[in-house]
Amino acid sequence: MLGSTHGTLTTDFRARVEACGESPRTAVHSSAAPSSDDAVPLDVSGRPLHADVPDLDRFFRPESVAVIGASDAEGKPNTGITRQLIAWAERVGARLHPVHPTRPTVFGLTCHASVSELPEQVDLAVLLVADPLPVIEELAETKVKFAVAFASGFAETGDAGAAAQERLGAAVQRSGLRLLGPNTNLNAFEAFREDLDGPAIALITQSGHQGRPVYTLQELGIRLSHWAPTGNEADLETADFISYFAEQPEVGAIACYVEGLKDGRSFLLAADRAARNGVPVVAVKVGRTETGARMAASHTGKLTGADTVVDAAMRQFGVIRVDGLDELQDTAALLARARKPKADGVVVYSISGGTGAHFSDLATEAGLTLPTLSQAKQDELHQWIPAYLNVANPVDNGGHPVGDWRGRKIIDALLADPDVGVLICPITGPFPPMSDRLAQDLVDAAEQSDKLICVIWGSPVGTEDAYRTTLLGSSRVATFRTFGNCITAVRAYLGHHRFTAGYRSPFEDAPRTPSPSYRKAQALMRPSQQLSEHAAKQLLRAYGIRVPREQLVTSAAAAVRAAGLVGYPVVMKASGPQLGHKTELGLVKIGLTSASQIRDAYRELTDIARYENVPLDGILVCQMVERGVEMVVGVTQDDLFGPTVTVGLGGVLVEVLHDAAVRVPPFGEDQARAMLRELRGHALLEGVRGAPPADVDALVEVVLRIQRMALELGDELSELDINPLMVLPRGQGAVALDALAICR
């Protein structure tokens, strides 16, 4: 007997089971993050720098399991679930203990009236009850390691359910156990094929049905090792399972279906762990559109986050985002099983010039590299391929060579090219016996090569022996049904290995102590206020970001003196804590070249401010900087990831073109430069129509300094906007001409 018997809890348990007719329907979700170990290193804002990896061995392979609410009564929902759990426990070698307040046995197994009466400490408790909260409190006393709550009716149902889920999450934290769910299902207890070998896919889904296509890959000979249906994530979340799976030696790739991230930081730390271990993470993340985001929230009760930030954060940490479940299947399968590429070059080999040209167009447009084969290689291929056919890449063999000994010679010659890392052969339709011979040659070559061979089997039938037996029977050939999925998967495969080959965790270099700039900046912050332009520029100065020569004045005479010190021509601007878009109000005057213009401008600016009832702290008299590329650099607070840094084309272009790139701190110089390359207007920085190249190094330095500011000020800084940041010609730096800062 474990613990003591509590009559109230036992009575409540009986009432809950009987009231819900033994159905695990009704229930919760909390976004409370698990408490971190004090020994975990923290960054300057107090956030962890390493992912906490939960020990989930006893979840997936428990020695003992309790099924609370177990039943063998015909027609009851819990009966089928209990039967499946008994079968699963037998497969994993676990002892199963049914728990029910009124049943002496369940399926011939001794049944216990309450958790406190269990004969041993259990690793996993499966809760088939409508309200798991009281049971969690009971489990805490018996030191259960893990629990699964199927009940629904929590955060996915609205505010009341979200509040219930918060209570459940808090109880779980107090208990010391780890909880999967609520609003989860039986996918963790599926039967996996044990006759398959090689690296496996580990699957994580927030909607169980959406994981079915990946699960069924086993029927094509692709191994699956785990399935984590995370549900509402009151405790255990997607990030926990990514961190755990990234440490498992049998896992070759992690496939995820994500409706909403519980905590952005935890997700990035988990993705960072996977990247450091070289384990690819492939994810479908819904919520790209307003409709998708709304439906995702109704299902799992979480924020989906601004999709542009989610997308950028995933790319930043090497998570491969795909759109469809078919892409998730194909990409995860390829990444799990393919060896590291020997080269980035792709050669397209087909029996039809039209097929090869079509595929090559699509592949090149997608960013794959199709190197032109050397003249020596082309001459070699023409030993077996008629001279009038193109073999430069794509390679058109004309059809007949694949039906005899020449077919294998061609394949081997292509794989021997040092610039070729991937051979792709689109077979648009079966044409026995040549297609059968071609498929077999490709499979045989793959077994003897360390390079990747991909085949697109275009037949809509899919029952052909060459497809079902030869191609799918090979663990070395990656077989696809569509051009698009093949291109997506190969691009992800090459990109993943490029990314991980040079990967260095940005968390390793994240600042852990405040800089002198932080202490200066803190003195300038005004909680819950927008700073004036003058104060915002002082904030920039504190972090070593260059601003124009300027003076804040409160009289026309002082303005004239300031212009003489700053140097003509000058810009005059109203400065006040409530001013945002000054130009629209006529509160900016440019190109002033005389004392009379200064006095007139001062009078006009102060008159407009009085008329618009805008309080001023003065008028700025600024150095005029004209020649350069206008950029915008800023900081915003994302609900999921915290502070994010944005860079894009500045001036009015930022609102017209929306040409911007985003990163989540911390990141290094390589990511700052990658942000600039992502911009559609990147060519402006290189110099166009006779303009000199801009000082990109100075721009990168500003981005990194702004990142430092974002990390150190954390949520004290709600928003920062430098627009425009004038990037001067190469070697001359960058100047923040205007700035807006809002404090929390």
N, C-alpha and C positions, 0 to 999 in steps of 0.2 A: 504494500500500500504506500502510495506517495502522498505526502502532505496530510492535511486533515480534511474531514468532510464538513462542508459549510452548507447547512440546510437551506438557507435562502438561495444560494447560487444553484443548488440542485433543483429546487422548486422552480426557480425562474427558467432554468434550462428546459425542464419538462414543459413548462407553459409555452416557451418559444417554439419548441419542436412541434407540439400539438397544434398550436395556433396557426402555424404556417403549413400544416399538412405535410410536414417533412420535406418541403420544397425549399431549396436554397435561393429563394427569390426575395428580394427587398434589401437595400443597404448603402456605400461611403467612399471619400477620397481626401487625402491631405497632401499638401505640398511641403510639409515639414521635412527638411533634409536631415539625414542621420547625423548624430553628434560626431564631431571629429576628434581624433586622438590628439592630446596636447603635444605629442611628440612630432606630429606632422608639420613640416615646415610651412610657414605662412608668408604671403607676399605683403607688401607695404600696406595694403588695405585690410589685412587680417584674413584673407581668403586662402584656403589650402592650395599648395603647389603640386600635390600628388593625389592621384585617385585612391580612395579607400576601396580596397578589393575585398568584398565579403567572401568568406569561406563557404561556398555553396555546395561543397561536396556532399554534405549530409542532407541537402535539399534534394539533389538529383539522385543520390544513392544512399538513402537512409537505411539504418539498421532496424528501426522500429517506427511504425506509423499508427497514429490514432485517427479514426474516422468518427467525428462527432456528429451525431444525427444519422448514423448508419441505419439501413433498413433492408429487409428482404421481403417486405409486404408487396404483393403484386399490385401494379397500378400506381405505386407511389414514385414520384420523380427521383427520390433519393436511392431507390432500389437499383436502378440501372447504374447510377454513379458508384454506388458501393461495389457492385459486381465488377465494374471496370477497375476500381482501385485495388480490389483483391487480386485481380489478374496482374496488374502492374507490380504490386508488392512481390508477387511470386517471381516475376521476371528479374527484379533487381535484388532479390534475396532478402527482403525486409519482413519482419514480423508485424502483422497487422492486428490492431485491437479495435473492435467496434465499440462505440460509446452511444448508449441510448438509455433514457431514464426508465423505460418500461419493458424492454426486451431482454430476456435472459440469454438468447443466442441470436446471431445474424449469420445466415448461410453456414450454420454449423460451428461458427466461432463463438467463444465465450464473449458475451457483451457486458460491459461495465456501465453502471448507472451514471457515473460522472467522471470527469477528468481526474479528480482526486483519488479515484479508486483504481487507476491504471496500475498494472503490476510492475511496470518499469518506467524509467524516464524515456520519453520518446523524442526522436529527432524531428519528426514532422507531424503536425496536426492538421487534418483537412476538415474544415468547418462547413457542414451542410445545414446551416441554421440561418434564419432570416436576419437576426441581429448579432453580429459577431462580437460586439463590444464587451458584454459581460463575460463571454467565453475567453477573450483575450486576457482579461483580468484574472480569470481562474487559471489559465495556462501559465501565467507569469510565476505562480507559486510552485509549479511543478518543473520549472526550468526547461520548458520545451524550446528547441532551437528555432524552428520554423513553423509557420502556419500559412494556410491558404484559405482565403475567404472568397466564396463564389457569389455571395449575396450582392444584389444590385440595389439601386435606389439611393445612391449617394451623390457625389458631385456631378454626375452626368444628368441629374434631374433638376438642378437649380440650387438656389441659395440654401434652402433647408437641408437638402442632401449634402451640400458642401460643408455646412456646419457640422453635420453628423460625421462626415468624413474627417474633419479636423479633430473631432473628439476621439475617433478611432486611431488616427495617426498619433495623437498625444499618448493614448493608452499603450500603443505599441512601443513607443520610445521609452516609456516608464518600465515596460515589462522586460526589456532586454532581448526579446525574441525578434525575429525578422518576419515580416508579413508580405505575402504575394496577394495582390488584389486590393480592395474588393472588385466586384464586377469582372472577375476573370472566369476561366473555364478549365476544361480538363486537358488542354493541349500538352501541359507539362508531363502528363502521364500516358502519352501515346506510345504505341509499340514502334520501335525503330528496327529496321532490318539490321541484323548482325552478321550477314553474309557478305557485306560490302567492305572494302578496305580503302586505304588511301586517305588523304586529308578530307575532313568533313565540313559541312556547313552547320553552324549553330544559328538558330532562328530566334528572333525576338519580335513579338507582335503585340500591339495593343488591341487589335481586333482579331480574334482567333480565326475567323473564316478567311481573312486576308492572308493568312499564312499557309492555307491549303495548297496553293500551287507550288510553293517551295517544298512542302512536305512530300508531295507526290513525285518530286524529282527522284526519290528512291526507286520508283518504278523504271526509271531510265538508267539505274545503276549508280546514282550519285548519292554518296553517304550523307546522312544527317545524324548529328550526335546529340543535340539538345533542342528543346523548344521552350522558351519562356514567354507565356502569355501574361503580360504585365498588368492588364486591366487599368484600373484607376490609379495605381501607384501610390497608395497611401503611405507605403514605406519603400519596399524594393522597387527600383525604377529601371528604365532602360539602361541608364549609365552603369548601374551595378552589374548588370549581366554582361555588358560590353567589356567591362574591366575584368570580370571573371573569365569570360570566354577567351579573351586575349592571352590569358596565361595557360590555357589548356593545350597540351601538345598535339592533340588530335584535330584541333580546329584549324582549318585552312582559310576560312572566311566567315564573317558574321553578316547575316542578312537581317534587316530590320524593316518592320512596317510601323511607322511612327505617326500618331495623330497629333500629339502635343508633347513637348518636352516639359518635364516637371521642373528641372533646374538647369539652366544653360551652362553654368560653370561646371557642374558635375558631368554633364555630357561632354564638354570639351576636355576635361581631365581624363575621362574614359577613352575618348578618341585619341588623345595624346598617348595613352598607354598602349593602345592598339598599334598606333603608328610606330612607336619605339620598338615594339615587338615584331613589326612587319606584317601584322595581321590585317587584311583589308576589311573595311566595314562598308557595306553597301546598303543604302537606305532609300525606301520610299517615304517621303515626308509630305503628308497632305497639308492643305492650308495655303496653297499658292494663290488661290482666289478668295474673295470675300465669302462666297458660298461655301467653298471647301473648308475654310476656317470656321464658319458658323456651324457646319455639320460636325466637324471634329470636336468642337467644344461641347456640343450637345451629347456626344457619345462618351467622352472621357473627362469632361469638365476641366480642361486645362487650357491655358493660353497657348495659342500656336505660335505667337511671336510674329514680329514683322518679318515677312518671308524673305525680304532682301537680306536681312541680318542673318537669319537662319542659313540661307544659301551660302553667304560669304563665310560664315563660321565653319560650316561643314567643309568647304573647299580649303579653308585655312589649315584645318587639322586632318586633311586627307580622307574625309568621309566621302564616298562616291554616291552622289544622289542621282537616282533614276526616277522615272515617272510612272512606269507601269509594273504590275506584278510579273508580267512576262519578262521584262527587262531585269527585274530583281532576280528571277530564276536564272536566266542565262548568264548574267554578269557575275553573280555569286558563284555559280558552278564553275565558270572559267577561272576566276581568281582563286578558288579553293584548290583547283587541281593542276593548273599550269605551272611549269617551272619558271624560274627567273629568265627574262628574255636575254638573248645574246646580243641583240641589236634592236634598234627602234624601227628599222625599215620593214615595210610590208610589201610582199609581192602578190599580185593577183594572177591566178592561173585558171584558165577556163577553156572550154572547147568551142566557145563562141566569141567572136570579136565584139558583138553587141553586148553580151552579158558582161564581159570584162570591162568595156568602156563605161557601161552604166554603173557598175559597182565602184569602179575607180573614181568616177566623178563624186559619188556620194562619200566615199572614204576620204578623198582629198578635202572636200568641203567640211568634213567633220574634224579635220586637223591631223589625220594620219599621214605619215610620210611614206610615199611610194617612190623609192629611189630608181633612177634610170639605170638599168643594168649595164655593166661595162661592155664595150665592144667585144672583148674577148669572151665574155659570158654569152653574149648574143650569138657569136659565131659557134660556140659550143652547142647551144640549143638548136641552131639550124642544122646540126647533124641529123636531128630527128624530126624537126618541124620544117615544112616547106618554106623556102626562102622568101616567098611573097607575103608571108604572115608576120605580123608585128610581134616581136618578143622582147621589146625594150622594157616593158612593165606598164600595163598588163601584158601577160603572155598568152597569146592565142595559139592553141595547137592545131586548130582546124578540125578536131574530132577524131580522125582515124588513128593517130598515135596512141590514144589511150586504150585501144583495143588489143594492143600487143606489147611486146617487150620494151618498146620505146617509151611507154608511159612512165614506167618507174625510173628510167634513165633521166627523164626530164625533171621529175620531182626531186631526185637526188641532186641533180645539178643546181636546181634553185636553192635547195636547203644548204648547199655547200658555199653559197655566196656569203662572204663575211658581212655585207651590208644588210642582209635579210635576217630578221628575227622572227617573222611571222609569214607563213604561207596560207593564203585564203583561196579556197576553190569553191566558187558558186556553181552548184549543179541545179539548174533551173527546173529540170524535169527528168524523170527516169527514162533511160533509153537502153534497156538491156540488149545485148550483154555488155556493151561498152561501159555503161554507168556502174555495173557491178564490178567490172575489172578496175575501173578508176577508184571506186570506194575502197576496194581491197588494197590497191597499191598505196593509197594515202595512209591507210591504217598500218600497213607493213612498214612504210617509211617512218611514220611517227614513232613506232616502237624502237627504231634504231637511231633516232635523232634527238638531240636535246633542244630542238626548236619547236615552236608551237605550230600545229596545223589546224586550221579551222575549215569546216565544210558547211555551206548553206544548202540544205536539202529543200528544194523549192516545190516539190510535189505536194499538192493539197491532200493527197490520199494518206500518205504516211504509213502504209502497211507493207511497203516494198521490203524485200529481204535485205537489199543493200543498205537500207536505212535502219530497219528494226534490229537486224542481227549484226551486220558488219560495222556500221558506224556507231550505233549506240552500244554495241558490245565492246568498244574500245575505250579504255580509260585515258588514252593519250590524245585522241582526236576530239576537239570541241565541235559539236554539231549544233547548228542553228536552223531555224525554219524561216527566218526573214533576214534580209540585208540589214535592216535597221538595228535589230538586236545584235547581230554580229559586230557591226561597227561600234555600237555603244560599248559592248563588252571588251573588244580589243582595245579601244581607246582607254577604257578604265584600267585594263591590265597593264598597258605600257605606262600610263600615267601614274598608277600606284607604285610601280617599281622605280620610276624616276623620283617620285616624291619621297619614298622611304629610303632610297639610296643616299640622299643628302640630308635626311631629316635630323634636325636637332630640336629637342623640345624647347619651345619658347619659355616654358616655365622655369627652366634652369637658370635663365638670365633675368628673370623678373626681379625688380627691386624689392628688397626686404626691409629696408630702413628708409625713412624720409630723407629727401635731399634738402640742402639749404634753401632751394627754390620753394619747397613746400612751406617752410616756415614764413617766408616772405609772402607767399600767396595767401596763407591763412589769415594774415592780418588785413587783407583786402576783401575777404569774403563778407557778404552781408546776407545772413540767412533769410530765405523767402523773398529775396529782392532781385530785381534786374539791375546790373551795374550800368553806369553810364559808359559811353564809349571811352572816355578818358580813363575811368577806373578799370575797364576791361583791358585796355592796352597796358596799364600798369601790371595787370595780372600776367599778360604775355611777356612783358619785360622781366618779370620775376623768373620766368623760365628761359630767359636768354633768347627770346624771339624778337627780332628786329621790328621796330615800328618807325614811322617817319618822325623827323624833328617836328615838335609841336609844342604849343603852349596853350594853357587854358586861361582865358581872360574874362573879365566881367565889366569891361568898359571899352568904348570905341578907341580911346587914346591908348589903352593897353594893347588893343588889337594892332594898332599901327606900329607900336614899338616891337611887338612880337613878330610881325611880318618882317621887320628889318633884321631881327635876329635869326629867324628861320630861313629867310632868303626868298626873294620873289622868283617866279610866281608862286602864289599860295592858294590853299583851299581853306575855306571857312565853313565850319559845321556847328550846328547846335549840339550841345552835349547835355544829356539828362538821363536819369535812371528809368524813365518810362518811354524812351524813344527807341523804336525799332527801325522801321523803314523811313529814314529821314528824307530821302530824295522825293518820295511821293508827296510829302508835305511842303516841299520847297525849302527845306532846311539845310541845303548844301549849296555852296557857291564855289565855282572852280575857276582857275586861271586868272586870279586877281593880281594886278601888276602895279597898283599905285595906292597911295595913302587915301585918296578920295574914294576909290573903289572899296577899300577896307572899311572906311567909316559908313558908307552907304550899305554895305553888306551887313555890317553889325546891326545897324538900325532895322534893316528889313528882317533879319533872322529873329531878333528879339520881338519885333511886332507880330510876326507869324506865330511865334511860340505863345505870346499872350492871347492872340485871337483863338488859337487851338487849345488854349488852357493846358499847355504842356509845361510842367516845371523844368527849369534848367539849372545845371550847376555851373554853367558858363558857356562860352563860345570857344571852340577849338580853332586855332590858327595853325595850319599844318603845311609842312613841306609838300610840294606837288611832285608826285612820281608818275611819269607817263609811260615810259617805254618798258614793256614786259608782257608776260602772259598772265591774265587774270585767273586765279584759282580760288577755290574755297576749301578750307580745312575746318573741321568741326568735331565736336563731341556731343553725343546724345545718350540718354539713358534708355536702354532696352529693358522691357519687362522681364525677359528671360536671362539675358547675358550681362546686364549691368552696363557700364560705360562702353560705348563703341566709338570708333574714330572713322570719319568720312573724309574723303578727298575727291574733288571733282573740278570741272570747269567752273569758273567763278563769274562774278558780275551777274547780268540778267540771264546768262546761259544756263546757270544751275537750275533756274525755274522753268526754262523753256525746254531744255534738252534732257534734264534729269540724268546727266552723264556723271555718275559718281561711283566710287568703290568704297566698300566698308570692310573694316577688320575689327576683331574683338581683342583688346589687349590681354596678355602681353604678346607682342610680336617684334621681330627684328627687322634689320635693314632690308633683307631679302623680300620680306612680305610688303614692306613699304614701297619698294620699287615695283613689285608685282601689282600693287594697287594702281600705279600710274600706267602700267602696260595694259590694264583692263579697260582703261578709258577709251571711248570711241574717238575722243579728241586728242589722243596722245600725240599725234603728229604735230600739234601746235607747239609742244615742248621741244620738238626736234628742229623747229624752224621751218616755216613755209612762206612761199611768195617773197623770198628775199629777206625775211626776218632771221635774225641770228638765233642759234639754239639757246634755249633757256637754261638757267642754272638748276638743273635737276638735282644735283647733290644738295644744294641749299634747300630745295623743296622737301627732299627726303628728310633732311635734318629737322625741319619744322614739324613734319609729321611725327617723327620720333619724340620730339620734345612735347608735342601735344599729347602723345600717348602717355608719356611720363606724368604729365599733369592729370590726365584722366585716371591713371592708376592711383596717384597719391591723393587726389581730392575725392576720389570715389563718388559716393552719392551726395557729397556736399555741392558738387557742380551738376546742376540739372541739364544745362545746355551751354555750349560755346560755339560761336560761329565767327570765323574769320573770313570776311567776304567784302572786297577781294583781298587775297594775298597776291601781291604783284611779284611774280617770279622774273627777275631781271636777266639780262643776257649772261651767258656762262661766265662764272668767276665773279659775278657782282652781287650774288646773294638774292634774298627774297625779303619783301617788306609787307607787313600786315597793315593795310591802309584803313581798314575798318574792323571793328570787333564788337560782338554782342555776347554777354555772359549773364546767365541766370543762375542764381544760387538756390539751393534747397533750404 
